[in-house]
């Protein structure tokens, strides 16, 4: 039986895809077994009447490693 945990993060990038990938890349530095993300919210930051960055709120799901022994 697997147990998953979900965390919520906010990330930004020059495109929506870049913002989403940035969230996964940064989370993967401290998490493993990432299985999916769910984009909760997308917003765009505006400068001089143009979109300058996109920001996304995502929920990242990862499977807990239950095979590890506690120290």
C-alpha positions as CSV (number, residue, x, y, z in Angstrom):
1,X,0.0,0.0,0.0
2,X,1.3,3.4,-0.9
3,X,0.8,6.6,1.0
4,X,1.0,10.0,-0.8
5,X,1.5,13.4,0.6
6,X,0.5,16.7,-1.0
7,X,2.2,20.1,-0.6
8,X,1.3,23.4,-2.2
9,X,3.8,25.7,-3.7
10,X,3.9,28.9,-5.7
11,X,6.3,29.4,-8.6
12,X,6.8,31.8,-11.4
13,X,8.3,31.9,-14.9
14,X,8.2,33.6,-18.3
15,X,5.6,31.2,-19.5
16,X,3.0,29.0,-17.7
17,X,5.0,25.9,-18.7
18,X,8.2,27.4,-17.3
19,X,6.4,28.3,-14.0
20,X,5.1,24.8,-13.6
21,X,8.4,23.2,-14.5
22,X,10.2,25.5,-12.0
23,X,7.8,24.3,-9.2
24,X,8.7,20.6,-10.0
25,X,12.4,21.3,-10.4
26,X,12.7,23.1,-7.1
27,X,10.5,20.6,-5.2
28,X,12.5,17.7,-6.6
29,X,15.6,19.1,-4.8
30,X,14.2,18.0,-1.5
31,X,11.5,15.5,-2.4
32,X,11.5,12.3,-4.3
33,X,8.8,10.1,-5.8
34,X,6.9,13.1,-7.2
35,X,4.0,11.6,-9.1
36,X,1.8,14.5,-10.3
37,X,0.9,18.1,-9.9
38,X,-2.4,19.9,-9.9
39,X,-2.4,23.5,-11.1
40,X,-4.8,25.3,-8.7
41,X,-4.4,28.9,-9.9
42,X,-2.7,30.9,-12.7
43,X,-2.0,34.6,-12.6
44,X,0.0,37.0,-14.8
45,X,2.0,39.9,-13.6
46,X,1.8,43.0,-15.7
47,X,4.5,45.7,-16.4
48,X,4.0,48.5,-18.9
49,X,0.7,46.9,-20.1
50,X,2.4,43.6,-21.0
51,X,2.6,40.3,-19.3
52,X,6.0,40.1,-17.6
53,X,5.7,36.8,-15.7
54,X,3.3,34.0,-14.9
55,X,2.7,32.7,-11.4
56,X,1.1,29.4,-10.6
57,X,-0.1,27.8,-7.4
58,X,0.4,24.0,-7.7
59,X,-0.3,21.0,-5.5
60,X,2.5,18.5,-5.8
61,X,1.8,14.9,-4.9
62,X,4.6,12.5,-3.9
63,X,4.7,8.9,-2.6
64,X,6.1,8.5,0.9
65,X,9.0,6.1,1.2
66,X,7.6,3.6,3.8
67,X,10.5,1.1,3.3
68,X,13.0,3.3,5.2
69,X,13.9,2.4,8.7
70,X,13.6,5.1,11.3
71,X,16.9,6.1,13.0
